[in-house]
């Protein structure tokens, strides 16, 4: 199962000032993923994925975010640097589920 979408990068300020950069998956895609990924859950309700932005592809997990009503994808520093992206920029993203 694969999802292509555009999303804005945003910052989550974790405890102790640790900053993480994410994109939010569309609500419709998140609902489909919730249906497919139902059953025993991994830590924090995560789902393993292969993510692609531009020429960068990596294995990671998406996490449900009840505040946004959608899954969120962490975008690591190496990807942001390689693709010249910062918080507030919009990126074309592909997320492919590995666990369903």
Residue frames as a rotation matrix with the C-alpha (Angstrom) as fourth column:
UNK 1
0.591 0.806 0.000 0.00
0.806 -0.591 0.000 0.00
0.000 0.000 -1.000 0.00
UNK 2
-0.560 -0.827 0.059 1.53
0.827 -0.552 0.108 3.29
-0.057 0.109 0.992 -1.14
UNK 3
0.621 0.724 -0.301 0.49
0.718 -0.679 -0.152 6.91
-0.314 -0.122 -0.942 -0.59
UNK 4
-0.512 -0.696 0.503 1.74
0.818 -0.574 0.038 9.98
0.262 0.431 0.863 -2.51
UNK 5
0.671 0.725 -0.156 0.99
0.736 -0.624 0.261 13.42
0.092 -0.290 -0.952 -1.10
UNK 6
-0.237 -0.686 0.688 2.38
0.310 -0.725 -0.616 16.91
0.921 0.067 0.384 -0.51
UNK 7
0.707 0.440 -0.553 2.81
0.644 -0.076 0.762 18.18
0.293 -0.895 -0.337 3.03
UNK 8
0.502 -0.492 0.712 4.44
-0.406 -0.860 -0.308 20.99
0.764 -0.135 -0.631 4.96
UNK 9
-0.178 -0.657 -0.733 7.32
0.579 0.532 -0.618 20.17
0.796 -0.534 0.285 7.30
UNK 10
0.564 0.383 0.732 6.66
-0.375 -0.671 0.640 21.19
0.736 -0.635 -0.235 10.91
UNK 11
-0.550 -0.835 0.014 8.58
-0.257 0.153 -0.954 21.10
0.795 -0.528 -0.299 14.19
UNK 12
0.731 0.618 -0.291 7.60
0.119 0.304 0.945 19.27
0.672 -0.725 0.149 17.36
UNK 13
-0.144 -0.743 0.654 9.42
-0.681 -0.405 -0.610 20.50
0.718 -0.533 -0.448 20.45
UNK 14
0.327 0.187 -0.926 9.93
0.331 0.895 0.298 17.35
0.885 -0.404 0.230 22.50
UNK 15
0.981 0.018 -0.193 10.73
0.192 -0.210 0.959 17.43
-0.023 -0.977 -0.210 26.19
UNK 16
0.346 -0.889 -0.300 14.06
0.463 -0.117 0.879 18.98
-0.816 -0.443 0.371 27.16
UNK 17
0.306 -0.182 -0.934 14.15
-0.508 -0.861 0.001 21.16
-0.805 0.474 -0.356 24.05
UNK 18
-0.663 -0.492 0.564 14.76
0.169 0.636 0.753 18.28
-0.729 0.595 -0.338 21.62
UNK 19
-0.030 0.638 -0.769 13.34
-0.743 -0.529 -0.410 19.29
-0.668 0.559 0.491 18.23
UNK 20
-0.507 -0.017 0.862 11.88
0.416 0.871 0.262 16.81
-0.755 0.491 -0.434 15.72
UNK 21
-0.572 0.305 -0.762 10.73
-0.724 -0.625 0.293 17.56
-0.387 0.719 0.578 12.17
UNK 22
-0.491 0.531 0.691 7.63
0.377 0.844 -0.381 15.84
-0.785 0.074 -0.614 10.78
UNK 23
-0.787 0.557 -0.266 5.11
-0.540 -0.413 0.733 15.88
0.299 0.720 0.626 7.96
UNK 24
-0.363 0.764 0.533 1.50
-0.424 0.373 -0.825 14.88
-0.830 -0.526 0.188 8.56
UNK 25
-0.931 0.166 0.325 -0.09
0.357 0.601 0.715 12.31
-0.077 0.781 -0.619 6.31
UNK 26
-0.600 0.791 0.123 -3.50
-0.554 -0.521 0.650 13.24
0.577 0.322 0.750 4.85
UNK 27
-0.379 0.543 0.749 -6.42
-0.808 0.199 -0.554 12.30
-0.450 -0.816 0.364 7.11
UNK 28
0.641 0.670 -0.375 -7.93
-0.767 0.537 -0.351 10.05
-0.033 0.513 0.858 4.40
UNK 29
0.111 -0.697 -0.709 -4.67
-0.398 0.622 -0.674 8.10
0.911 0.357 -0.208 4.02
UNK 30
-0.745 -0.402 0.533 -4.37
-0.617 0.113 -0.779 7.86
0.253 -0.909 -0.332 7.81
UNK 31
0.120 0.875 0.468 -7.86
-0.890 0.305 -0.340 6.35
-0.440 -0.376 0.815 8.03
UNK 32
0.704 0.082 -0.706 -6.95
-0.530 0.723 -0.444 3.73
0.474 0.686 0.552 5.41
UNK 33
-0.330 -0.915 -0.233 -3.72
-0.381 0.355 -0.854 2.91
0.864 -0.193 -0.466 7.26
UNK 34
-0.524 0.213 0.824 -5.61
-0.837 0.047 -0.545 2.57
-0.155 -0.976 0.154 10.57
UNK 35
0.584 0.812 0.002 -7.98
-0.783 0.564 -0.262 0.08
-0.214 0.151 0.965 8.93
UNK 36
0.589 -0.425 -0.688 -5.16
-0.307 0.669 -0.677 -1.97
0.748 0.610 0.263 7.38
UNK 37
-0.449 -0.893 0.014 -2.88
-0.274 0.123 -0.954 -1.83
0.851 -0.432 -0.299 10.43
UNK 38
0.363 0.646 0.672 -5.57
-0.876 -0.008 0.481 -2.89
0.316 -0.764 0.563 12.90
UNK 39
0.745 -0.124 -0.655 -4.52
0.224 0.972 0.070 -5.66
0.628 -0.198 0.752 15.26
UNK 40
0.551 -0.594 -0.586 -1.43
0.772 0.097 0.628 -6.03
-0.317 -0.799 0.512 17.44
UNK 41
0.945 -0.145 0.294 0.39
-0.007 -0.906 -0.423 -2.71
0.328 0.397 -0.857 17.50
UNK 42
0.006 -0.990 -0.139 4.05
0.766 0.094 -0.636 -1.82
0.643 -0.102 0.759 17.71
UNK 43
-0.399 -0.267 -0.877 5.35
0.857 -0.450 -0.253 0.77
-0.327 -0.852 0.408 20.19
UNK 44
-0.646 0.225 -0.729 3.33
-0.070 -0.969 -0.237 4.00
-0.760 -0.102 0.642 20.25
UNK 45
0.435 0.871 0.226 1.01
0.138 0.183 -0.973 2.51
-0.890 0.455 -0.041 17.59
UNK 46
-0.153 -0.610 -0.778 3.74
-0.692 -0.496 0.525 2.88
-0.705 0.619 -0.346 14.97
UNK 47
0.839 0.330 0.433 3.62
0.123 0.660 -0.741 1.38
-0.530 0.675 0.512 11.49
UNK 48
-0.189 -0.978 0.085 6.82
0.252 0.036 0.967 0.54
-0.949 0.205 0.239 9.57
UNK 49
0.881 0.473 -0.016 7.20
0.144 -0.299 -0.943 2.33
-0.451 0.829 -0.332 6.22
UNK 50
-0.318 -0.860 0.398 9.59
0.901 -0.143 0.410 3.17
-0.296 0.489 0.821 3.41
UNK 51
0.617 0.489 -0.617 9.48
0.343 -0.872 -0.349 6.94
-0.709 0.004 -0.706 2.94
UNK 52
-0.254 -0.672 0.696 10.68
0.964 -0.114 0.242 8.90
-0.083 0.732 0.676 -0.08
UNK 53
0.727 0.306 -0.615 11.17
0.209 -0.951 -0.226 12.63
-0.655 0.036 -0.755 -0.53
UNK 54
0.532 -0.532 -0.659 12.88
-0.821 -0.516 -0.246 13.70
-0.209 0.672 -0.711 -3.75
UNK 55
0.249 -0.549 -0.798 15.89
-0.521 0.618 -0.588 11.43
0.816 0.563 -0.132 -4.29
UNK 56
-0.715 -0.509 0.479 16.02
-0.653 0.239 -0.719 10.33
0.251 -0.827 -0.503 -0.65
UNK 57
0.383 0.784 -0.488 14.44
-0.417 0.618 0.666 7.09
0.824 -0.051 0.564 0.53
UNK 58
-0.720 -0.623 0.306 14.65
-0.537 0.220 -0.815 5.60
0.440 -0.750 -0.493 4.02
UNK 59
-0.138 0.619 -0.773 13.07
0.448 0.735 0.509 3.04
0.883 -0.276 -0.379 6.35
UNK 60
-0.903 -0.048 0.427 11.27
-0.324 -0.576 -0.750 4.46
0.281 -0.816 0.505 9.36
UNK 61
-0.532 0.804 -0.266 7.91
0.847 0.507 -0.163 4.37
0.004 -0.312 -0.950 11.15
UNK 62
-0.475 0.521 0.709 4.87
-0.158 -0.843 0.514 6.61
0.866 0.132 0.483 11.11
UNK 63
-0.882 0.125 -0.454 3.06
0.470 0.217 -0.855 7.39
-0.008 -0.968 -0.250 14.36
UNK 64
0.083 0.964 0.252 -0.57
0.810 -0.213 0.547 8.26
0.581 0.159 -0.798 15.12
UNK 65
-0.959 -0.282 -0.010 -1.07
0.247 -0.819 -0.518 11.83
0.138 -0.499 0.855 16.33
UNK 66
-0.226 0.951 -0.209 -4.45
0.970 0.200 -0.136 12.25
-0.087 -0.234 -0.968 18.02
UNK 67
-0.212 0.101 -0.972 -4.09
0.238 -0.960 -0.151 16.05
-0.948 -0.263 0.179 17.99
UNK 68
-0.648 -0.124 -0.751 -3.89
-0.626 -0.476 0.618 16.12
-0.434 0.871 0.231 14.19
UNK 69
0.395 0.840 0.372 -6.11
-0.473 0.534 -0.701 13.07
-0.787 0.101 0.608 13.62
UNK 70
0.858 -0.202 -0.472 -3.48
-0.406 0.297 -0.864 11.64
0.314 0.933 0.173 11.28
UNK 71
0.658 -0.750 -0.062 -0.25
0.718 0.601 0.350 9.69
-0.225 -0.275 0.935 11.18
UNK 72
0.833 -0.489 -0.257 2.97
-0.507 -0.862 -0.004 11.71
-0.219 0.134 -0.966 11.24
UNK 73
0.770 -0.634 0.076 6.26
0.572 0.632 -0.524 10.91
0.284 0.446 0.849 9.52
UNK 74
0.592 -0.655 -0.470 9.57
0.078 -0.534 0.842 11.99
-0.802 -0.535 -0.265 11.06
UNK 75
0.902 -0.365 0.232 11.91
0.205 -0.112 -0.972 13.55
0.381 0.924 -0.026 8.48
UNK 76
0.562 -0.729 -0.390 15.50
0.704 0.174 0.688 13.07
-0.434 -0.661 0.612 9.58
UNK 77
0.460 -0.451 -0.765 18.17
-0.188 -0.891 0.413 15.74
-0.868 -0.046 -0.495 9.29
UNK 78
-0.582 -0.757 0.297 20.11
0.116 0.284 0.952 13.90
-0.805 0.589 -0.078 6.54
UNK 79
-0.185 0.615 0.766 17.02
0.971 0.235 0.046 13.88
-0.152 0.753 -0.641 4.32
UNK 80
0.775 0.486 -0.404 16.22
0.460 -0.872 -0.166 17.54
-0.433 -0.057 -0.900 5.01
UNK 81
0.097 -0.839 -0.535 19.81
-0.253 -0.541 0.802 18.49
-0.963 0.057 -0.265 4.18
UNK 82
-0.676 -0.389 0.625 19.98
0.406 0.511 0.757 16.34
-0.615 0.766 -0.188 1.02
UNK 83
-0.127 0.751 0.648 16.66
0.985 0.018 0.173 17.73
0.119 0.660 -0.742 -0.24
UNK 84
-0.899 -0.324 0.295 17.32
0.289 -0.944 -0.155 21.32
0.329 -0.054 0.943 0.97
UNK 85
0.092 0.994 0.055 14.19
0.319 -0.081 0.944 21.39
0.943 -0.070 -0.324 3.16
UNK 86
-0.962 -0.257 0.089 13.35
0.007 -0.350 -0.937 23.27
0.272 -0.901 0.338 6.35
UNK 87
-0.445 0.837 -0.317 10.28
0.744 0.148 -0.652 23.58
-0.499 -0.526 -0.688 8.56
UNK 88
0.011 0.568 -0.823 7.60
-0.178 -0.809 -0.561 25.45
-0.984 0.152 0.092 6.65
UNK 89
-0.661 -0.274 -0.699 8.65
-0.729 0.012 0.684 24.03
-0.179 0.962 -0.208 3.27
UNK 90
0.520 0.824 0.224 6.29
-0.658 0.554 -0.510 21.76
-0.545 0.118 0.830 1.34
UNK 91
-0.645 -0.764 -0.033 7.59
-0.656 0.530 0.537 18.42
-0.392 0.368 -0.843 0.10
UNK 92
0.341 0.617 -0.709 6.27
-0.822 0.562 0.094 15.72
0.457 0.550 0.699 -2.22
UNK 93
-0.445 -0.419 0.791 6.22
-0.829 0.528 -0.186 12.57
-0.340 -0.739 -0.582 -0.09
UNK 94
0.156 0.467 -0.870 5.70
-0.553 0.771 0.315 8.87
0.818 0.433 0.379 -0.79
UNK 95
-0.359 -0.177 0.917 4.97
-0.888 0.367 -0.277 6.49
-0.288 -0.913 -0.288 2.08
UNK 96
-0.010 0.287 -0.958 4.85
-0.556 0.795 0.244 2.73
0.831 0.535 0.151 1.43
UNK 97
0.523 0.274 0.807 3.57
-0.844 0.299 0.446 0.47
-0.119 -0.914 0.387 4.22
UNK 98
-0.410 -0.736 -0.539 5.84
-0.708 0.629 -0.321 -2.44
0.575 0.250 -0.779 5.09
UNK 99
-0.904 -0.066 0.422 3.76
-0.397 0.495 -0.773 -4.07
-0.158 -0.867 -0.474 7.85
UNK 100
-0.208 0.977 0.048 0.16
-0.977 -0.206 -0.048 -4.56
-0.037 -0.057 0.998 6.72
